[in-house]
Amino acid sequence: MALFDQDDRSADDDLADAQSGAPELIELDEDAEASQSTIRILDASRDFAWELSDPVLGRIKGTDDGNGFGTFELNLDRSLAEQLGRFFDSLETAELTLENIQRIPDGCEGAYALYRGENLIYVGKSNARRGLKTRLARHRKKLSNRIGISPNEVRFKAAQIFSFSAFNVEALLLLLARERLYKSELEVFKVENAQYRVALAEHEGKKPAKIDGSTLLQAWKETAIRLRKGRPKAPDLKKIKPPELNNSGFGSNDTGVERDTQETSKFDLAYPLDLQSMVDVFSMAAERQDGKYCAFH
């Protein structure tokens, strides 16, 4: 039995179509509301990569058992990766207000992204038990009464993803975000490296002859050393950091174990509670943990 596991680059055709000019329109089910019938896809990647260099996600998997028979394994992660980045980039953001959060249907499982200004700062997910609504309401509460950050300056985009439990969508979105940043840094590196090579070639052409005197030659060598020390370094995808608030303790649950002795999270160190701020206890009492409201007497 022969195994095959190879790259198929024809999947890039969709990306080329998206970048060819006119934005693509994705039609949803006929039963969808008119206001949600189409989504206008951007013509270029913004925060999430639209294609991945990761060879694992680009492979077609299967076996060749001989005698004209084989087995095929659908690479679901590849299919999701090819569409998820484009979809999230093209969603409009909304302010992280309770009113906007309340518009999300109950029990939605899926993924979401938080933005501060134009910068992607957090990628997360929620299962159906808690739902996107509860998760986002919790984030808004955690951002409140902080020094250096406020929920009023944070925006979000979220998507319900059906059959969500079959995928690690959060990890995939983080990979797409890191790869997009990597490609952006790679483009900067290409420009800086080209400028470096031009400067090095120009300096090489100015090398003085030995007869010009040792002082000029020594100065030339010192300049050459400084130029080489300033050689730009190519980015490394493995060293690209995730969005600011991921892995900071921002989205973590209290463990309950050693809660009083555990170290302060990076998020709490960067944005400590403002002990001088005013707290609206009536609103806090009226708002339940699941994001819904109950009567306050």
Number of C-alpha atoms within 10 A of each C-alpha: 9 9 12 13 12 13 14 11 9 7 14 13 10 14 17 11 13 20 16 12 11 12 15 16 13 11 12 13 9 8 7 11 10 9 7 10 14 15 17 15 20 19 19 18 19 17 22 25 27 24 22 17 10 11 10 15 18 22 17 16 16 17 15 14 12 9 6 6 9 13 10 11 9 11 15 12 16 20 13 15 22 22 14 21 23 23 17 22 20 19 16 12 16 15 17 21 16 16 9 14 22 16 9 17 12 17 16 22 24 22 23 22 22 24 20 16 10 9 13 20 17 22 26 20 24 23 17 14 11 16 22 28 24 23 20 27 22 15 15 18 14 16 21 16 19 18 16 11 16 16 18 13 12 22 21 22 19 25 18 20 16 10 9 17 13 9 13 12 23 17 13 18 25 21 21 22 24 22 24 23 22 21 16 15 16 17 14 14 16 14 11 16 16 12 14 17 14 12 14 16 11 11 15 13 9 9 14 17 10 10 8 9 10 12 10 14 16 12 13 16 15 10 14 17 11 10 15 12 9 10 14 16 11 15 17 11 16 9 9 16 14 18 20 14 16 17 15 16 14 17 18 10 7 9 8 8 8 9 9 8 7 10 8 11 15 14 17 15 10 13 16 17 17 12 10 9 11 8 11 8 9 10 11 12 14 14 17 13 15 14 20 15 14 10 7 9 6
